[in-house]
Structure formats: structure tokens, C-alpha cells
């Protein structure tokens, strides 16, 4: 079962397998239910017209997105290399407790084919392709989508305490294109791939699998929900195992295409206001 959220003339509307659900149905209502009850409700709901309107990010404006860091060996190696405080990343990679941090509130999240951004005060920016879990109010993994945790490596590398500035800013979080409903054991070995296109050429390509994660998906969810309730569900980005070389940095106009399982999320880096003005003057 596949859930998507669309912009319609009467406002956002969720769809199931390509057909609109009743207007009053929203993801918070669905994720407040136990997994079995969620599936039963979706099977029972009437569906309407074909969902042809533009896709939105697949969450409600007031839902939260959290993220895990240093979950893959490649990520640990990259963080150690960029930082002057290298042992902190080895310690968190080996520790019992994972690194977890707040990434975005729903209204800041962009969806499929919406523009992402890089910070104007950073010179080293990368996309981070991530399997993103959808977790219900009962702390059950009920599905997944694709996530892009856009990050400023030089800011985090200067001092790990700058992590919020490196990770949280306008246009730094993309999710989409929709949500595939699935159980946790169906997500343990998904293929993850990223292509970065610049001037119609692929300038970077990388791949990994979710089975290369050091921690289990349930372990990450358990730590996130130990002392916090999410009565209407939440999203958890599970870390990246694909990191471009140190010489690579995103540029305005780059297109980032991330594939996780059968889902593909594509976003283009928004041009600066100065560049947009020049293009409009042509």
C-alpha cells in the first residue's frame, strides 16, 4: 500500500495507491492507530478520483522528522576526516547509545521535485541519502520513504556542537515521494542509491544497502521513543552510508536523485537570489 499527499484546489489531500482518500483523512489520524488497525482502516475506506495533482511532502505540517548519525562505517570515516575532534565519532559509532537529533518540523520539509538548499555561509555541502522510517504512535515501524538530509560538512567539522546549524535550515530536509507501508523486517536489506547530476552529466554516483547499518532499525526507534511520545507518529532518518569524496560539494542547480527500494526522490538545489536575478534578466 502506497500513501501520497497532493496539493488540490481544496487543499492537501492524501491518496492510497493513486486514488484520493476522503478529504478528512490525514496521516496523524492514521499513525495514531496500531499497525493492524491502520491497515484495516485503509482497506475499508472509500477511494475517489485518480490523484493527478502535484505531490507534497508525505507528512503533516506539525509532524516531526528526526535523524540518526554515524550509523554506517562510511559515515563514521567521513565525519572523522572532516573533524578536528575525531574520536567523538568513533565513540558514538561504537557506543551502545546512537546519535539522534531533531532534523525538521513538517512545514519545513520539501517533497519530490521541490527545491532543496545549501547554506550561504558554508563552502562544503553534501546530500545524505537515507532510508526514512515512518513510526506510529505505538512506536511501531509501519512504513518508509526516501530522505535527503542535506548537510554542511565544514560547519559540523569545525565543531560537533555546530551540528544543529549544519543540519537544520530552510530547504535542508527532503522526504518523498510517498510512503510505502511495510513492516520492519521488510526494510533490513533495501538497496540505496544516489546520483548527482550537474549540467546534464552524472558527477557522482554511490550505492549501499540498509543491511550495512551498524544498528538495527528497531534499536534506533527504541532509543528515539524511550523518553519521548509521538502520539501522532514521527519520521526517523536512519543515517547515510553514501558520502561523496572530500573534493565534492553541491552547487546551485545540481539535481540529487535518491532511490531507496522502489521509491525515488529527486530535488534540485535552488539557485541563489543573485543567480535567479541574472537568469531573469536574460
N, C-alpha and C positions, 0 to 999 in steps of 0.2 A: 504494500500500500504506500502511496506516494502523496504527500501533502505539499501544496504550493500556495503561496499568498500572492494575490494580484491586486493591482490598482484598478478600480472600476469607477464609472461616473458617480456611483452612490457610496463610494468609499472602499477601503480594503475588504477583500472577500477571499476566504480560504477555498481551496479546491481539493478534491480527492481523485487521484488518477485521471486528472484532466477535466473534471466536471465540478462546477461550483457547488459548494455546500450551502445550506441555509445561511443567510446573512448574519444571524445572531451567533453562529458558531465561531469561537476563537480558540487559539492554541492554549491559552491559560485555562479555559474550561476543560479542554481535553487532557491537559497534563495534570490537572487536579485529580484525575481518576487513576485507579490502579491499572496496570498494563492490560489485563484481561478485559476490564470494563471499557477501556478506551477502544479496543478493537471491536468489541461488541457494539458499542455506540456507533462507530463509523460504518459498520456493516448495516446497521438499521436506519441510518439517516438517508433521507431522500436526496438525490442529486439533481442539479438543474442543467443549465446550458453548458456548452463547452467553454472552458476557461481560455479565452484568447487574449485577455488584456495583459498589460505589462507586468512582469514579475516584480515583486518586492522582496526584501529580505524576509526569511522564513521565521519570524518571531514577532511578538507584540512589542510596542514601544517601551513598555516598562519592565520587560523581562531582562535578565542579566546574562552576560557572557563572561565566563571565567576561563582561565588558561593554565596549563601545566608547562613548566620549563625544564630543560635539561633531561628530557625523558628518553632520548636516544643518545647513543655514544657519539654520533657525528655532531650533535648539538653541543654536547659537553666539550668536545675537542675545539669546536669553533669558538665557544664562549671563553675557554681558557686562553686561546690565542689572541682574542681581541682585548682581553682584560689585563690590567696591571695587578689584579688580585686573583690569581689563577686558582689557588687552592679552594676558593669558595665554591667553584663549580664542580670540582672533583668531590668535595664533601657532600654537596647536595645530590649528586648523581649516585653516590654510594650510600647515602643515609636512608634510614627507614622512612622518614617523612619526606614527601615530594615537595617541590617548589610549586606553589599555586598562587595565582594573582588575579585580580579583577582586570578584565580587558575592556568591556564596554557595556553601556546600557543600550537597550534595544533601539532607541531612536537615533543612536549614533552609528548603527550598523548599516552598511550598504549591501545591496544584493547583487545578483548576477547582472553583468553588463552595466553596472553603475561605477562611477569613478572612485578609485582609491587615491590616497595622497601620500607624499613623503614630506617630512618636516623641512621647513625652510632654514632652520638653524642646524641642520645635520648634513654631513657630506658622505655618509656611508649608510645606505638604506637598502633593506632586503625584504622580499616577501617570505613568509614562512607557511608552507602548505601543511594543513593539519586535518586529520580526522577529527570531526567535532561531534561529540555525543549530545544527544537530547535526553535529558533526565527528567522524570516526572516528579510530582510532589511526594511520592512514596519512595524516592531515592532509587528507582528502577531505571535502567537504561532502556529506552523504548525506541530509539532510532538514531540516525546520524545524518549529517550534512557535511559539505565541504567548508573549510575555514581557511582564511588567509590572515595571519597575524603579522601585519606589516610592522617592521621594527627598525629602529635607528641603532645600528650596531656601535657606532662611535660614542653615542651618548651613554649607553649601558656599559660599554667598555671602559669609559673614563672612571666610572664608579658604580658598583652594583646598586647603590641607593638611588641612582637616577633611573631605575627600571620603569617607574610609572611614566616618566617623561618620554622614555624611549618606546614605550608600548601603547600609551593612551593619548590619542589626539584625534582631531577630526579626520575621518577617512582612513583610519588605521585598522579597521576591522571589517572584513567582508565575509558573509555567510551565504550559502545557497547551493544550487539554485532552489532546492526544496528539501524536504525531509523524507528519507526512506525509513519506514517503520521496520524495526528489526530488533532482535534480542542480542545481548552482549556476545554470545558465542558465535554469532554470525559475522562479527566485526574483527575477530582476532588476527586475520591474515588478509586484509584488504590491500590491494595494490594502490600506491600513492605515487603520482607523477606530477611534475611541474615543468612547463615550458614558458620561457620568457621571449617575447617577440619584439624586436626593435627594427623599425623601418622594413617591415615585411620579412625579416630574417630571424630565425631562432638563434638567439645569442646565449641561451643557457637551457639545458635540459638535465633533469635529475629524477631519480626514482628510488623508492624504498617500499617497504611493506609494513603494515601495522604490527606484524609479528616481531619486528625488530625493536620494538619498545622494551625498555628495561622493566617497566611496571605493567601490571595488568590494568585493564580498563576499570574493573570493579574496584581495584585498590585506589585509583585516582578519585573515583566518585565517593568512596567511603571516607577519604580524608577531607574532601570538599564539604561533605554534609555532616561531619562529626559534630560541629558546633553551630551549624547554620541550617535553618529551614528554608526550603524553596517550595512553598505550598502550591505555586502555580508553575512549577518546573523551572529548569535552567539549562544553559548550554555550556559544555566544557570542551575547550580545545585541548587536544592531548599531546601537544608538543610536535616538533618537526625533526625529521631525520634527513632532510634535504637542505643543505646550506651551500650557496654559491661560494666560489673562491674569494679570498680577501680582496682581489683586484676588482671584483664586481660590485656595482652599486646601481640601483634602479635610477632611471632617468624619466623625465616627463615625456609622456607619450608611449612608454613601454606598455605592452599588454601581457598580463600574467594569466596563464591558463593552468588551472589545477584540477586534476582528476583523482577522485577517491572512489574506488569501486566503479560503479556505473554512473556516478554523478560528475559533472564538470562545471566548474565555476570560472568565469572569465571576467576580468576587470582591467581597465586601462588607467594608468597613472595620470591623474589630472594635471594639465599644464598650469604653470604659474599664471597669475593675473597679467604679468608683463608680456608673457608669450601669447596669451589669448588676445591681448590688445593688438599686438603686431600682426597676428594672423587675421584679425577682423579688419585691419587697415589695408590688407592686400586687395 
